[in-house]
Each structure stands twice: as C-alpha cells, then as structure tokens.
Amino acid sequence: MQRCATSSSPTTDAEVSAKPRISIHWFRRDLRLTDNHGFLRALSDHGDVLPLFLFDTEILGRLEDRYDRRVDFIHRALSGMQAELTKHGGTLLVEHGKPIAIWKRLVERFDITAVTTNHDHEPYAIARDTAVGELLAAHGIPFRSFKDISIFERGEVVKDDGGPYTVYTPYMKKWRSLFSPEMAAPHPSEGLLHRLWRTDALPLPMLEAIGFRTTDLHVPPTTLSEELLRNYEHTRDLPAVNGTSRMSTHLRFGTVSVRELVRRSLGSSPKYLNELIWREFFMQVLWHFPKHDQAFKPAYDHIPWRNAERDFLAWCEGRTGYPLVDAGMRELNATGLMHNRVRMVVASFLTKHLLLDWRWGEAYFASKLLDFELSSNNGGWQWAAGSGCDAAPYFRVFNPTLQRERFDPELKYVKHWVKEYGTANYSQPLVVHEVARRRAIATYRQALSGSAPLLTLFENN
C-alpha cells in the first residue's frame, strides 16, 4: 500500500528503499527508441530506465473532437514502442491526467534517481516543464532536458549582435555557416536497451479510456527514397504527385529523427534541407516572440477583418467556388493533411480574398492538422496574412485560378477531392478574384497607413 508523506509524517529510509529505484525518461515529442538524445542520456548516465508518456489533460481538454487523428497517431506510436520495449524486458508507463498531479503520484510510487526528457519550446510546454522541474527539485530529483527535435534551437542561431533573426534567408545562411555534419550524427539509444528497468509489461490505456476514439488514420510512411529527394525541387509544388517527403507528422511527434532527415538531405537535396531550416526558423521565432496570438507586425492588428461566418464556413467545408482552395480544404478535412503549396493558396484566399482574420484559419488548421506544430502553423498563417516574419507583402494576393493552372494543370488533384467539379452542382465563386484583390489591397493599405477603413465600399461586390 502506498502512503503519502506529510510534514508531520516524513518518509523513512526504510520506506524509500521499499520503492522501486529507477530513473525515468519522459517521452513527449520524441516517440521513438532510436536516435533519441534524452533517452540515450537516461540509459547511459542512469540506467534502470522506466520510459514514461503522459496523456496530458491540459492539452486533450482543449480538443473539441473526440475523433482526433493526432491522439490516435500517438496511441499507435506508443503501442509500437511498447512492443519493442517488452522484447528487451522493459515497459512503457502511460499515464492520463494533469502533469503535476501525475508527477506527485510517481514521486510517491518510485524512488526516482533522475528524470530526463527532450526540449519542447512551445509556451505551454515551457511553463509545464518549469513547474515539474520545481516539484522534482523539491524532492532532490535531477531533471535534465536535451536538444533533440531540431539541429539548432532557441538562441543558437542569432545575428552578430545577438539579436534574433526575423527574415528567413539570412537565418538560413547563418544556420548553414554554423552547421557541421557531426551535429546530425545519431544518438544510438537503441543500443542500450539492456539498461531498461526490468519489469513486466504495463498495459496501455485504450483510447476510449482517455475519452477518444479510433480513427481512419493513415500513417505516412517513415521511409524516404533517394529518388524523391533527388527530384524534390521539381515535384514539391505539385499536389497531384507524390513529390513531398510527408515527414511533417513524424517530425511533429518525433517518430523520425530530424538528424536522419538532415543527413539524408545533405548529399541529395539542398532544397529539402532548406525546408527543414524553415521549420527551425519558425521555432526560434516563437522562442524569441512567444505572443503568438498577436500579429508579429503590430500594425496588422488594425486591419478591419470581416466578421463573415458564412464565408468562413464555406471555406472550411471547401465550397468557395475556387477548385484548388476547395480541394485543399477537403483533403484537410478527410485526412488531417494538406499539400504545402495548397496551404499557402488557401491561407491567402482566407486572409486576402475573404478578408477574414488569419487567427480564424490558424485555429481551424490547429484543430485539424495531423502535423500541427504551433510555431510552423502560426508562422505560416502570419506569412500568408502579411503580418509575420519574412511575410509576403500585403499587396501579394495569390490568384487561385492561376495557381491551379500552374501546379495542377490536368486537374488530377482537384478532381480527386472535388468530385462535382465541372458539373452544375459545383459551388459558385464566393468572390470575384479581381474585385477581392482590389478590396484586400485597399483595406490593408489604409489600415497600415492609419487611415479610416474603406471596407464598406467593396462590401456589396
């Protein structure tokens, strides 16, 4: 029987010795046993490692849909990890609840010698880890965190004066100047699984037990062919072909190591490496500027966005009358993913053609994207709206018809997702492109200049 220690009834040495003596590696965004920095340090430096994952109700409670592919993805990844761990005599402990409450129980249950984890840079994660670190420190338990989800992080790539980069190209050049191949060398944690804490396998909670359901999730493959990397620069913008890596979900949850992808790209695809650097660019922007609910450029918070919920719903459901936009939104709703070129088009359409607040689109993507990552999602939406770092200028308005003609000329992508395209059942366009373009430019220009908005002049067009 476990007994909670209080100030009037301190835990005795005998009680401590009766507890299993272990170290813990806390898995979060690193759901793999191979090439895992923090896990390697737990196994090599401490041993008797109990792997741990928390289904955090502070996060899960914000998910409105109980049919969430991301939770299903995590559960499937944990199941695979558990199967491998049991082969080596270990187990994965999976808990469900608020992190602080869980860690209080773990401190009572085990004699914990150390806790390791890997960095997470998002604002909630930083606050959570600070609170957990303080709790563990109060019990004399070391809490160590390591770099694993990126090559460079936080303030490691900065200007010569120490300030953060807010434009991608100079950041990318500095990143490349600082990079050396050994930075992408693997951390071979898989070679030390004999240092796991030996115990019987613990059962994983079913999805239903944590309030979710099994989905129609199609997990992207974890393999990346050399042919795809060689052709990446030529195929990456074509949504009808398999021309992208489809690694974004694996990077988000750490089921593939970023170091492996960097190593693969070094000799095969400089363009693909640039895309990995874009991800780290947005990560460091969020680290330096964590107020992600505000426009990075404050003047853009003065834009008088339309409050047109009917248009927003049509955009969400893929009924705008612009086939590339509609195909992208239907792909998102059906799979949790969307081709990156199409993401730019649909985001531009929402913020420019419909003049709807980028935060509406960002929140919808956050609720649907299988590969949702706060830094990239926020960075991408503010880029499209013109309000973010290295953003497209406000007068750049994608023409969705020309984008479709250029990147889906044979309509393969459109016809796959918009079955009624070309028939009388297809939606009429919500707006006329040229009218919407002029409205957007005029509205942005006046808001950014501080003049009174002229949005009503276009409202009936």
PEZIUR-V699100 format. One record per backbone hydrogen bond with DSSP energy under -0.5 kcal/mol. NH is the residue of the N-H (numbers start at 1). CO is the residue of the C=O. If there is no record, write none. Layout:
NH & CO
NH & CO
This chain:
6 & 9
9 & 6
16 & 12
17 & 13
18 & 14
19 & 15
19 & 16
20 & 109
22 & 20
22 & 111
23 & 48
24 & 114
25 & 50
26 & 24
26 & 116
27 & 25
27 & 52
31 & 253
32 & 30
36 & 187
37 & 35
40 & 36
41 & 37
42 & 38
43 & 39
44 & 40
45 & 41
46 & 42
47 & 42
48 & 195
49 & 195
50 & 23
51 & 49
51 & 91
52 & 25
53 & 93
54 & 27
55 & 53
55 & 95
56 & 54
57 & 55
57 & 97
59 & 56
60 & 56
61 & 57
62 & 59
63 & 60
64 & 62
66 & 64
68 & 66
69 & 67
72 & 68
73 & 69
74 & 70
75 & 71
76 & 72
77 & 73
78 & 74
79 & 75
80 & 76
81 & 77
82 & 78
83 & 79
84 & 80
85 & 81
86 & 82
87 & 83
88 & 84
88 & 85
89 & 86
90 & 85
93 & 51
94 & 92
95 & 53
95 & 93
97 & 55
102 & 98
103 & 99
104 & 100
105 & 101
106 & 102
107 & 103
108 & 104
109 & 105
110 & 106
111 & 20
112 & 110
113 & 22
113 & 111
115 & 142
116 & 24
117 & 144
118 & 26
119 & 146
126 & 122
127 & 123
128 & 124
129 & 125
130 & 126
131 & 127
132 & 128
133 & 129
134 & 130
135 & 131
136 & 132
137 & 133
138 & 134
139 & 135
139 & 136
140 & 137
141 & 136
142 & 113
142 & 140
144 & 115
146 & 117
156 & 153
158 & 156
159 & 163
162 & 159
171 & 167
172 & 168
173 & 169
174 & 170
175 & 171
176 & 172
177 & 173
178 & 174
179 & 175
183 & 180
184 & 181
185 & 182
188 & 186
189 & 187
191 & 188
192 & 189
193 & 190
195 & 192
196 & 193
197 & 49
199 & 89
199 & 197
209 & 206
210 & 206
210 & 207
211 & 208
212 & 207
213 & 66
219 & 217
229 & 225
230 & 226
231 & 227
232 & 228
232 & 229
234 & 231
235 & 231
236 & 232
238 & 235
239 & 237
241 & 238
243 & 241
251 & 247
252 & 248
253 & 249
254 & 250
255 & 250
256 & 250
261 & 257
262 & 258
263 & 259
264 & 260
265 & 261
266 & 262
267 & 263
268 & 264
269 & 265
273 & 269
274 & 270
275 & 271
276 & 272
277 & 273
278 & 274
279 & 275
280 & 276
281 & 277
282 & 278
283 & 279
284 & 280
285 & 281
286 & 282
287 & 283
288 & 284
289 & 285
292 & 290
294 & 291
297 & 387
298 & 296
300 & 297
301 & 298
302 & 299
303 & 300
305 & 303
306 & 355
308 & 306
309 & 307
312 & 308
313 & 309
314 & 310
315 & 311
316 & 312
317 & 313
318 & 314
318 & 315
319 & 314
323 & 321
326 & 322
327 & 323
328 & 324
329 & 325
330 & 326
331 & 327
332 & 328
333 & 329
334 & 330
335 & 331
336 & 331
336 & 332
337 & 331
343 & 339
344 & 340
345 & 341
346 & 342
347 & 343
348 & 344
349 & 345
350 & 346
351 & 347
352 & 348
353 & 348
354 & 349
356 & 350
360 & 357
361 & 357
362 & 358
363 & 359
364 & 360
365 & 361
366 & 362
367 & 363
368 & 364
368 & 365
369 & 365
370 & 336
371 & 336
372 & 369
377 & 373
378 & 374
379 & 375
380 & 376
381 & 377
382 & 378
383 & 379
384 & 380
385 & 381
386 & 382
387 & 382
388 & 382
390 & 166
391 & 388
392 & 383
396 & 393
397 & 395
398 & 396
400 & 398
403 & 399
404 & 400
405 & 401
406 & 402
407 & 403
408 & 404
411 & 408
415 & 411
416 & 412
417 & 413
418 & 414
419 & 417
421 & 418
423 & 420
426 & 423
430 & 320
433 & 431
436 & 432
437 & 433
438 & 434
439 & 435
440 & 436
441 & 437
442 & 438
443 & 439
444 & 440
445 & 441
446 & 442
447 & 443
448 & 444
449 & 445
450 & 446
450 & 447
451 & 446
457 & 454
458 & 455
459 & 455
461 & 458
